[in-house]
Amino acid sequence: ETVLVGWRRIATRDNRKLKALRVRVIDLDECRRNLNLAGSEIGNSTKLLCTNSRGMVECIEKYGNSLMIKRRYTEHPKFYILGVASRFVFPCPYDFIPTVYTRVSDYLNWILDNIEVDT
């Protein structure tokens, strides 16, 4: 199960609600083709993930939102971050235009080298 998690502003009020939306990860070739149809491109980078927005009822995509996957390695399933939303086309949802995420695993060493851990 792959889920996009993020905050969505409700109307014009300042309160926010956390939203989760199931999305489908698509392969990079399909992502590139669909972005080209929209007049956009992602080049040849493999440090990206893309999801299909088909069937989205609400647009909750904002830069920095998390793409997560649910896995059960122990008795209790956990969510693991796959990507961080880095690029999408507005207005959304467009039916065929994917959302692009930075693939977290490709930056894990840098993240671990640069975070401060409280002991």
C-alpha positions as CSV (number, residue, x, y, z in Angstrom):
1,E,0.0,0.0,0.0
2,T,1.6,3.3,-1.1
3,V,0.1,6.4,0.5
4,L,0.6,10.2,0.0
5,V,0.4,12.0,3.3
6,G,0.1,15.7,3.7
7,W,-1.7,18.7,5.0
8,R,-4.6,20.3,3.2
9,R,-6.0,23.8,4.0
10,I,-9.7,23.7,4.5
11,A,-11.5,26.5,2.5
12,T,-10.1,29.8,3.7
13,R,-9.8,29.0,7.4
14,D,-6.3,28.5,8.9
15,N,-7.0,25.1,10.4
16,R,-5.5,22.1,8.6
17,K,-6.4,18.5,8.4
18,L,-3.9,15.7,7.8
19,K,-4.9,13.7,4.7
20,A,-3.8,10.4,3.3
21,L,-4.4,9.3,-0.2
22,R,-3.6,5.9,-1.9
23,V,-1.6,6.4,-5.0
24,R,0.1,4.1,-7.5
25,V,3.8,4.3,-8.2
26,I,4.5,4.3,-11.9
27,D,7.7,3.5,-13.7
28,L,10.0,6.4,-14.8
29,D,9.5,5.8,-18.5
30,E,5.7,6.2,-18.1
31,C,6.3,9.2,-15.9
32,R,8.5,10.9,-18.6
33,R,6.0,10.2,-21.4
34,N,3.1,11.7,-19.4
35,L,5.1,14.7,-18.3
36,N,6.2,15.3,-21.9
37,L,2.5,15.4,-22.9
38,A,2.0,18.2,-20.4
39,G,5.1,20.1,-21.8
40,S,7.3,19.2,-18.8
41,E,10.2,16.8,-18.3
42,I,12.4,15.2,-15.6
43,G,15.4,14.4,-17.6
44,N,17.3,11.1,-17.1
45,S,17.6,11.2,-13.3
46,T,16.8,7.9,-11.6
47,K,16.7,9.5,-8.1
48,L,13.0,10.1,-8.6
49,L,9.7,8.3,-8.1
50,C,6.4,9.2,-9.8
51,T,2.8,8.5,-8.9
52,N,-0.3,8.5,-10.9
53,S,-3.0,10.9,-9.9
54,R,-5.9,9.1,-11.5
55,G,-8.9,8.9,-9.3
56,M,-7.8,11.6,-6.9
57,V,-10.8,13.2,-5.3
58,E,-8.9,16.0,-3.6
59,C,-5.6,17.6,-4.4
60,I,-3.4,17.4,-1.3
61,E,-0.1,17.6,-3.1
62,K,2.3,20.2,-1.7
63,Y,6.0,20.3,-1.9
64,G,7.5,18.3,0.9
65,N,4.6,15.9,1.5
66,S,5.6,12.3,2.1
67,L,5.1,9.3,-0.1
68,M,5.0,6.3,2.2
69,I,4.7,2.5,2.0
70,K,3.2,0.3,4.6
71,R,5.3,-2.8,5.4
72,R,5.0,-5.5,8.0
73,Y,8.4,-6.7,9.2
74,T,7.2,-7.4,12.7
75,E,3.9,-8.1,14.3
76,H,2.9,-4.4,13.8
77,P,3.0,-2.8,10.3
78,K,4.8,0.5,9.9
79,F,5.0,3.2,7.3
80,Y,8.3,3.9,5.7
81,I,9.1,7.0,3.6
82,L,9.8,6.4,-0.1
83,G,9.9,10.0,-1.4
84,V,9.3,13.7,-0.8
85,A,7.0,15.5,-3.2
86,S,9.2,17.8,-5.3
87,R,7.2,18.5,-8.5
88,F,3.7,18.5,-9.8
89,V,1.6,20.3,-12.3
90,F,-1.4,22.5,-11.4
91,P,-4.3,22.7,-11.5
92,C,-4.6,19.3,-10.0
93,P,-5.8,16.7,-10.4
94,Y,-4.9,16.3,-14.0
95,D,-5.9,12.8,-14.9
96,F,-2.7,11.7,-16.6
97,I,0.0,13.9,-15.2
98,P,2.2,12.3,-12.5
99,T,3.5,13.8,-9.3
100,V,7.3,13.6,-9.0
101,Y,9.1,12.8,-5.7
102,T,12.7,12.8,-4.6
103,R,13.6,9.2,-3.8
104,V,14.7,9.3,-0.2
105,S,16.8,6.1,-0.3
106,D,19.2,7.8,-2.8
107,Y,19.9,10.5,-0.2
108,L,19.9,8.4,3.0
109,N,23.7,8.6,3.6
110,W,23.6,12.4,3.2
111,I,20.6,12.6,5.6
112,L,22.2,10.5,8.2
113,D,25.5,12.5,7.9
114,N,23.6,15.8,8.4
115,I,20.9,15.1,11.0
116,E,21.5,15.8,14.7
117,V,20.5,13.0,16.9
118,D,19.6,13.7,20.6
119,T,21.3,11.3,22.9
